[in-house]
Amino acid sequence: MSEIRVTALYKFVRFENPEALREPLFKRLSELGVKGTILLATEGVNGTIAAASDAMDAALAAICALPGCAELEWKDSHAEAMPFLRLKVRLKNEIVTMGVPGTDPTCLVGSYVKPQDWNALISDPDTVVIDTRNNYEVALGTFQGAIDPETETFRQFPEWFESFRAELAEQGRTPKIAMFCTGGIRCEKSTSYVKSLGIEDVFHLQGGILKYLETVPRDESLWEGECFVFDERVSVGHGLEVGDYQLCHACRYPVSTEDRAHPQYEDGVSCPRCYGTFTDEKMSALRERQKQVRLAKERGETHIGDEVVMTPRKKVSA
């Protein structure tokens, strides 16, 4: 089987009737053999899809043909096998869920900062640098000096920022606010929200961490660690080289090389983070699932439960 192209994309744009776009887009992508998930909302489009390279070119042409999407940007990676089981084109209230009505990056957004200019901004002592990602992502790596909001979901970011803003006010500080995320979508929405509060000097990293790691040489980089990604690679480093992390398929948290050498790690069943949090019945089910995954791979098949799912289970305690 030829190598599969995996493409992550998003675009904030006003769709007057996203429901009318869903069926034609699903039909066209299905014809091309595309799999993965596309989200449509009145605020735009977001998704990760996979297909053979030629089919992906045609799929992206179809998505670029959506109203206002001619300048759609995307990021490619590759996989030896198809990482998704099916195609989903879903309607959502938001393409990235913040839960604050009226937040609209197409009308109000922070200043874009190119990767090659990012170091100068975040090295300025008058700049506060905020990582808008979730705690399990930040744990793998972040920029030097960045603040970790310690959020479990993006919905928690507005509440955290309101508290942080109050702290700044008590200190009499009005610093520049620089925010970043994996590929740009969350920090773009975050800057829109922050500017709606009346804060003017708000910036975000254009193209996100991935563009920075692709663009800025390692010896000039202010990035420390690896970057969690929402596909089968799990993490990447400088030059977008695949990192050392894998996914615990029990709790869906990234596990390091050290984690996998731990006595509490069992492939597909547990890791040091989730060990002891499942019932015996659940553990038996996980072991049976892992057995079926292994047998399917030996037959050259994809197990129905082996689709890449990158969102950690929220009930697992650290």
C-alpha positions as CSV (number, residue, x, y, z in Angstrom):
1,M,0.0,0.0,0.0
2,S,1.3,3.4,-0.9
3,E,2.1,6.0,1.7
4,I,-0.9,7.9,3.1
5,R,-1.0,11.6,3.3
6,V,-2.5,13.0,6.6
7,T,-3.6,16.7,6.4
8,A,-4.7,19.0,9.2
9,L,-6.6,22.1,8.2
10,Y,-8.7,25.0,9.5
11,K,-10.1,28.3,8.3
12,F,-12.1,30.9,10.3
13,V,-14.7,32.2,7.8
14,R,-18.4,33.0,7.9
15,F,-20.6,30.3,6.5
16,E,-24.2,31.5,6.3
17,N,-25.5,27.9,5.9
18,P,-23.0,25.3,6.9
19,E,-25.7,22.6,6.8
20,A,-26.0,23.1,3.0
21,L,-22.3,22.5,2.6
22,R,-22.1,19.2,4.5
23,E,-23.7,16.7,2.1
24,P,-22.0,17.9,-1.1
25,L,-18.6,17.9,0.7
26,F,-19.2,14.5,2.2
27,K,-20.1,13.1,-1.2
28,R,-17.0,14.5,-2.9
29,L,-14.6,13.3,-0.2
30,S,-16.2,9.9,-0.1
31,E,-15.7,9.6,-3.9
32,L,-12.0,10.3,-3.4
33,G,-11.6,7.7,-0.7
34,V,-10.9,10.3,2.0
35,K,-11.2,9.3,5.7
36,G,-11.0,11.4,8.8
37,T,-13.2,14.1,10.3
38,I,-14.2,17.5,9.0
39,L,-16.1,20.0,11.3
40,L,-18.3,22.7,9.8
41,A,-19.8,25.6,11.7
42,T,-20.9,29.2,11.1
43,E,-17.4,30.2,12.1
44,G,-15.6,28.0,9.5
45,V,-14.1,24.6,8.9
46,N,-11.6,22.5,10.8
47,G,-10.4,18.9,10.5
48,T,-7.9,16.2,9.9
49,I,-8.2,13.9,6.9
50,A,-6.2,11.2,5.2
51,A,-5.9,9.8,1.7
52,A,-3.5,8.9,-1.1
53,S,-1.6,12.0,-2.2
54,D,-3.5,12.6,-5.5
55,A,-6.8,12.1,-3.8
56,M,-5.8,14.6,-1.1
57,D,-5.0,17.2,-3.7
58,A,-8.5,16.8,-5.1
59,A,-10.0,16.8,-1.6
60,L,-8.2,20.1,-0.7
61,A,-9.4,21.6,-3.9
62,A,-13.0,20.7,-2.9
63,I,-12.5,22.3,0.6
64,C,-10.8,25.4,-0.9
65,A,-13.9,25.8,-3.1
66,L,-16.1,26.4,0.0
67,P,-17.2,30.0,0.4
68,G,-14.2,32.1,1.6
69,C,-11.8,29.2,1.7
70,A,-9.7,30.0,-1.3
71,E,-6.7,30.8,0.9
72,L,-7.1,27.8,3.2
73,E,-3.8,26.7,4.8
74,W,-3.0,23.1,5.8
75,K,-0.2,21.0,7.3
76,D,0.8,17.6,6.0
77,S,2.3,14.5,7.6
78,H,2.4,10.9,6.3
79,A,1.5,7.5,7.6
80,E,2.3,4.0,6.3
81,A,-1.3,2.9,6.8
82,M,-4.7,4.7,6.9
83,P,-5.1,6.1,10.4
84,F,-8.9,6.5,10.3
85,L,-11.7,4.0,9.8
86,R,-14.3,6.2,8.2
87,L,-15.2,9.7,6.9
88,K,-17.2,12.1,9.1
89,V,-18.4,15.6,8.1
90,R,-20.1,17.0,11.1
91,L,-22.0,20.2,11.9
92,K,-20.9,22.0,15.1
93,N,-21.6,25.2,17.0
94,E,-17.9,25.9,16.9
95,I,-15.0,24.4,15.0
96,V,-12.9,24.7,18.2
97,T,-15.0,24.8,21.3
98,M,-14.4,27.8,23.6
99,G,-18.0,28.3,24.6
100,V,-18.0,32.1,24.6
101,P,-20.8,33.4,22.2
102,G,-19.7,36.2,19.9
103,T,-16.0,35.3,19.8
104,D,-15.2,35.8,16.1
105,P,-11.7,35.8,14.7
106,T,-13.0,36.9,11.3
107,C,-13.9,40.2,12.9
108,L,-11.4,40.7,15.7
109,V,-8.1,38.9,16.2
110,G,-4.6,39.5,17.6
111,S,-1.5,40.4,15.5
112,Y,0.1,37.5,13.7
113,V,3.8,37.0,14.4
114,K,5.9,35.0,12.0
115,P,8.0,32.2,13.5
116,Q,11.2,34.0,12.6
117,D,10.0,37.0,14.7
118,W,8.6,35.0,17.6
119,N,11.9,34.8,19.7
120,A,12.3,38.6,19.8
121,L,8.7,39.0,21.0
122,I,8.8,36.4,23.8
123,S,12.2,37.5,24.9
124,D,10.9,41.0,25.6
125,P,10.6,41.4,29.4
126,D,7.4,43.3,28.8
127,T,5.7,40.3,27.2
128,V,3.7,37.7,28.9
129,V,3.7,34.4,27.0
130,I,0.7,32.1,27.4
131,D,0.4,28.5,26.2
132,T,-3.3,28.0,25.2
133,R,-3.1,24.2,25.0
134,N,-4.3,21.7,27.5
135,N,-2.2,20.3,30.4
136,Y,-1.4,16.9,28.8
137,E,0.0,18.8,25.8
138,V,2.1,21.3,27.8
139,A,3.6,18.4,29.8
140,L,5.5,17.3,26.7
141,G,7.1,20.7,25.9
142,T,6.6,24.4,25.7
143,F,8.4,27.7,25.1
144,Q,10.9,29.0,27.6
145,G,9.1,31.1,30.2
146,A,5.6,30.4,29.0
147,I,2.7,30.3,31.4
148,D,0.8,27.0,31.7
149,P,-2.9,27.7,32.4
150,E,-3.2,24.0,33.5
151,T,-6.5,23.6,31.6
152,E,-8.0,20.2,30.8
153,T,-10.1,21.5,28.0
154,F,-10.1,24.7,25.9
155,R,-13.5,25.6,27.4
156,Q,-11.6,26.4,30.7
157,F,-9.3,29.0,29.1
158,P,-11.7,32.0,29.3
159,E,-12.3,31.5,33.0
160,W,-8.5,31.1,33.6
161,F,-7.7,34.2,31.7
162,E,-10.3,36.3,33.6
163,S,-8.5,35.3,36.8
164,F,-5.1,36.0,35.3
165,R,-6.3,39.3,34.0
166,A,-7.4,40.3,37.5
167,E,-4.0,39.4,38.9
168,L,-2.3,41.6,36.3
169,A,-4.7,44.5,37.2
170,E,-3.8,44.1,40.9
171,Q,-0.1,44.3,40.1
172,G,-0.7,47.4,37.9
173,R,0.7,45.6,34.9
174,T,-0.3,46.1,31.2
175,P,2.1,43.8,29.4
176,K,1.9,42.6,25.8
177,I,0.1,39.2,25.6
178,A,1.7,36.6,23.3
179,M,-0.2,33.3,22.9
180,F,0.5,30.1,21.0
181,C,-0.9,26.6,20.3
182,T,-0.1,23.6,18.1
183,G,-1.2,24.8,14.7
184,G,-2.8,28.2,15.2
185,I,-6.5,27.6,15.6
186,R,-6.8,27.9,19.4
187,C,-4.5,30.8,19.8
188,E,-6.3,32.6,17.0
189,K,-9.6,32.2,18.8
190,S,-7.9,33.1,22.1
191,T,-6.6,36.4,20.8
192,S,-10.0,37.2,19.5
193,Y,-11.5,36.6,23.0
194,V,-8.8,38.5,24.8
195,K,-9.1,41.5,22.4
196,S,-12.8,41.5,23.0
197,L,-12.1,42.3,26.6
198,G,-10.4,45.5,25.6
199,I,-6.8,44.4,25.7
200,E,-4.9,45.9,22.7
201,D,-1.4,44.4,22.6
202,V,-2.3,40.9,21.8
203,F,-0.2,38.6,19.6
204,H,-0.2,35.0,18.4
205,L,2.3,32.7,16.7
206,Q,1.3,32.4,13.0
207,G,1.2,28.7,12.0
208,G,1.6,27.6,15.6
209,I,4.3,25.6,17.2
210,L,4.5,23.3,14.2
211,K,5.4,26.1,11.9
212,Y,8.0,27.4,14.4
213,L,9.6,23.9,14.7
214,E,9.6,23.6,10.9
215,T,11.1,27.1,10.3
216,V,13.4,28.0,13.2
217,P,16.8,26.2,13.4
218,R,17.3,24.1,16.5
219,D,20.3,26.2,17.7
220,E,18.2,29.3,17.6
221,S,15.1,27.8,19.1
222,L,13.4,28.8,22.4
223,W,11.3,25.6,22.4
224,E,12.0,23.0,25.0
225,G,10.8,19.4,24.7
226,E,8.4,17.9,22.1
227,C,5.1,19.0,20.7
228,F,2.0,16.9,21.1
229,V,0.2,16.4,17.8
230,F,-3.3,15.0,17.1
231,D,-2.4,12.2,14.8
232,E,-0.5,8.9,14.8
233,R,2.9,10.6,15.3
234,V,1.8,11.6,18.9
235,S,4.7,14.1,19.2
236,V,7.3,15.9,17.0
237,G,10.4,17.9,17.6
238,H,12.6,20.3,15.7
239,G,12.3,19.9,11.9
240,L,9.1,18.1,12.6
241,E,11.0,14.9,13.3
242,V,8.8,12.3,14.9
243,G,9.3,12.3,18.7
244,D,9.7,9.6,21.3
245,Y,6.2,9.6,22.7
246,Q,3.5,7.0,22.0
247,L,-0.1,6.9,23.1
248,C,-1.5,4.9,26.0
249,H,-4.6,3.4,24.4
250,A,-6.2,2.9,27.8
251,C,-6.3,6.5,28.9
252,R,-5.2,8.2,25.7
253,Y,-2.4,10.2,27.3
254,P,1.1,10.4,25.7
255,V,3.7,8.1,27.3
256,S,7.4,8.6,27.1
257,T,10.2,6.0,26.7
258,E,10.6,6.0,30.5
259,D,6.9,5.4,31.0
260,R,7.0,2.4,28.7
261,A,9.8,0.9,30.7
262,H,7.8,1.3,33.9
263,P,6.4,-1.9,35.6
264,Q,2.9,-0.4,35.5
265,Y,3.0,0.0,31.7
266,E,1.2,-2.7,29.7
267,D,0.7,-2.0,26.0
268,G,-2.9,-1.1,25.2
269,V,-3.9,-1.7,28.9
270,S,-2.3,0.7,31.3
271,C,0.5,3.3,31.9
272,P,1.9,4.8,35.1
273,R,-0.7,7.6,34.8
274,C,-3.8,5.4,34.6
275,Y,-2.6,2.2,36.4
276,G,-5.1,1.2,39.1
277,T,-7.9,3.5,37.9
278,F,-9.8,0.8,36.0
279,T,-11.9,-2.0,37.4
280,D,-10.8,-5.6,36.9
281,E,-13.6,-6.0,34.3
282,K,-12.3,-3.0,32.4
283,M,-8.7,-4.3,32.5
284,S,-9.9,-7.6,31.1
285,A,-11.7,-5.9,28.3
286,L,-8.6,-3.8,27.5
287,R,-6.5,-6.9,27.3
288,E,-8.9,-8.6,25.1
289,R,-9.1,-5.6,22.8
290,Q,-5.3,-5.4,22.6
291,K,-5.2,-9.1,21.7
292,Q,-7.7,-8.5,18.9
293,V,-5.7,-5.5,17.7
294,R,-2.5,-7.7,17.6
295,L,-4.2,-10.5,15.8
296,A,-5.7,-8.1,13.2
297,K,-2.3,-6.6,12.5
298,E,-0.8,-10.1,12.0
299,R,-3.5,-10.6,9.4
300,G,-2.7,-7.2,7.8
301,E,-6.1,-5.8,8.8
302,T,-7.2,-2.8,10.8
303,H,-9.0,-3.6,14.0
304,I,-12.4,-1.7,14.5
305,G,-11.1,-0.4,17.8
306,D,-7.7,0.7,16.5
307,E,-8.6,4.0,15.0
308,V,-6.3,6.8,16.3
309,V,-8.1,8.7,19.1
310,M,-6.0,11.5,20.5
311,T,-8.2,13.0,23.2
312,P,-7.4,11.8,26.7
313,R,-10.1,10.3,28.9
314,K,-11.0,13.1,31.4
315,K,-11.7,10.8,34.4
316,V,-8.2,9.5,34.7
317,S,-6.4,11.0,37.7
318,A,-2.7,12.0,37.6
